[in-house]
Amino acid sequence: MAITKETKIVKTEIVGDYKAIQIAEDIIYKEDGVETNKIRHRRVLHPCLVSKNTDTGVLTTIWKDTSNETQEIKDIINTVWTDEIKTSWETLLKDRLK
């Protein structure tokens, strides 16, 4: 009895001025090649996060690590997250934390 797990990207969307990437994935479980369960997982990617140190007020930018993404998602990221988009998103987040 072999149990396998497969993840398939079923939908991607580019949303908004800052090019958020919405991803819908199906996680498919099979036993001896027969599908036994499927779970829909959704997630959203942004170029970065910004955190604020509550003691010092210093803002730190944490850039999204995309190294574990599929090539399909990396290609989308490389196309839509231009330097201008990344800078604009970072500026928006920093302005909200000031």
N, C-alpha and C positions, 0 to 999 in steps of 0.2 A: 504494500500500500504506500504509494508515493504522494505526498502532499506538496503542492507547489504554490507559489505566490507570484503574481505578475502585476505590474503597474502599467496602466495605459493612460496616456494623456488623451482625453476625449474632447477638450475644448480649451482654447486660449482666447483671451480678449485683451485688447489694449484700451485702457479707459482713462479719460480725463486729460487735462493739460499737462500733467506730470508723468503720463504714460505708465500708470500702474498696470502690471501684468497680472491678470486673473487667470488662474489655472484650475481646471476641473480634471481630476484623475480618478479612474476606476481602479481599485485594488481587487484583483480577482484571485480567489482561492480555488484550487482544483485538487481533487483526489482521484488518482489514476486517470488523469486527463479529463475528468468530468467536473464542470463548474459546480461548486458547492456553496459559494458565497461571493457576493460582490458588494463593495462599499464605495460610495462616492465621497471623495475628499476634495475640498476646495481650499485654495490658498491664494494669497495676493502678495506680489513682490513689489517693493519700492527700492530705489537706488541706495537709500541710506536711512539710518535712524540718527537722531540727535538726542543726547542725554545731557542733563544739567546737574552738576554737583551742587547739592543743596547747601553745603557749607561754604564753598568758594564762589559759586555762581558761574563757574567755568563750563562752557559748552564743549562737548566732544562729539565729533561726527564718527559714526560707525558705519562703514561702507558695507553693503550687502556682499557676502561671500557667495559667489555663484559657481564655484568650482565643482560642486556636486550636482549641478543641474544637468539635464540631458542636453545633447547638442542642439536639439530643436529649441529649447528654451534659451540657451546661450546665444543662438542666432538671432532670436527675437530681441534679447537684451542688447546685443551689439548693434542692432538696427535702430531701436527706438530710444535707448538711453544715451543720447548724444551728450557731449560735455555741457551744452547749454541746458538740457533737461536736468542733468544731475546737479548742476550749480543752482538752478532755479528751485528745485526741490529742497536742497540743503538750506538755501536762504529762507524759504517759506518756513521750514521747521525751526530754524534758529530765531526767526522773527516771532514765532508763536511762544517761544520760551523766554523771551526777554522780559 
